[in-house]
Amino acid sequence: MGEPRDWPGHGLDLLKEIRKRGVDVPVIMTCPPLEKKGMDEAQSAGALASLRGDLGELERLVTLALSGPVQDSSKTTPPA
C-alpha cells in the first residue's frame, strides 16, 4: 500500500482502499467543523466514526473502537 503520505487525495480515499482490500479495522476520521457531507461520506465508506474538529471526543471513540464491533451506528455519531 505504500506510505500514507504517498496516497493521492485524502483520508477518504485511503479508507475506501482499506475496505476494498477487505481490511476490517476501526477507522476514525476527522472532518472540518460543519462539514456534514464529509462525515456522511466517511461513515458510508466504513469509518467507525468521524470527528468534527472536536478532539475531546477522541478518547471515547478510541475506547469504543477497541471494545469490538459496533452494532448501532448512532453510538458513534456526535450530536449536532
C-alpha positions in Angstrom: 0.0 0.0 0.0 2.9 2.4 0.5 3.3 5.1 3.0 0.1 7.2 3.7 1.9 10.4 2.6 2.2 8.8 -0.9 -1.5 8.4 -1.3 -3.3 10.8 -3.6 -6.4 12.5 -2.4 -7.3 12.5 1.2 -8.2 10.1 4.0 -11.5 9.1 2.5 -9.6 7.6 -0.5 -7.4 5.7 1.9 -10.4 4.4 3.8 -12.0 3.2 0.6 -8.9 1.4 -0.4 -8.6 -0.2 3.1 -12.2 -1.5 2.8 -11.7 -2.6 -0.8 -8.8 -4.8 0.3 -11.0 -6.4 3.0 -9.2 -5.0 6.0 -11.6 -4.8 8.9 -10.1 -2.4 11.4 -11.8 0.5 13.2 -11.2 3.8 11.4 -11.9 7.2 13.0 -11.8 10.1 10.5 -11.5 13.8 11.2 -13.6 16.4 9.3 -13.6 20.1 9.5 -16.3 21.5 11.7 -19.7 21.9 10.0 -18.7 19.6 7.1 -21.6 17.1 7.4 -21.1 15.8 3.9 -17.6 14.7 4.7 -18.8 12.9 7.9 -21.6 11.2 5.9 -19.1 10.1 3.2 -16.7 8.7 5.8 -19.3 6.7 7.6 -20.8 5.4 4.3 -17.3 4.2 3.3 -17.0 2.3 6.6 -15.4 4.6 9.1 -16.3 3.8 12.7 -16.9 7.5 13.4 -15.8 10.9 12.3 -14.8 13.9 14.4 -15.8 17.4 13.6 -12.6 19.0 14.9 -13.6 18.2 18.5 -10.7 16.1 19.7 -12.3 15.9 23.1 -14.5 13.2 21.7 -11.4 11.2 20.6 -10.9 9.3 23.8 -14.5 8.0 23.8 -14.2 6.9 20.2 -10.9 5.1 20.7 -12.4 3.2 23.7 -15.4 2.3 21.5 -13.1 1.2 18.6 -11.1 -1.1 21.0 -14.2 -2.6 22.6 -15.2 -4.6 19.4 -17.8 -4.4 16.6 -20.2 -1.5 16.8 -23.8 -2.7 16.4 -25.6 0.7 16.5 -24.0 3.5 14.4 -25.9 6.2 16.4 -23.4 5.5 19.2 -20.6 6.8 17.1 -22.2 9.9 15.7 -21.6 13.0 17.8 -24.6 15.2 18.5 -25.2 18.1 16.0 
